[in-house]
Amino acid sequence: MEQPTGFFIRGEYMGTRIAQSKPDNSGQTKDTLYCGVKHFSEGKYGPEEHITELCISKGLTEKGVAASLHKFTGKMVELPFFEMKWSNGNGKTLFLANDVVNQLQHQPVKAAS
């Protein structure tokens, strides 16, 4: 079960994309939906642009979250997320948190200040 983390990512909402996995032993592939948020950090030579991808779970996809977020493409947003580590902590995947459902139902996605 997802634990609240209090993590938010703030930046320009870039939309969604589908990534297809390589075929497994039975030839099956898996589609995974991601959303992207563009943000900046201070680099050695000035601001550096980054796009962070958040995996959208099957449950959130079935609730229509990706479609609800579409209207924010190109706008500043603040989205809740959590991370799931794998490979003994050597890797991690960032997931859009379930809190986004309440955020979308009760108020617009929080605009970044």
Secondary structure, 3 states (H helix, E strand, C coil): CCCCCCEEEEEEEEEEEEEECCCCCCCCCCEEEEEEEEEEEEECCEEEEEEEEEEECHHHHHCCHHHHHHHHCCCEEEEEEEEEEECCCCEEEEEECCHHHHHHHHCCCCCCC
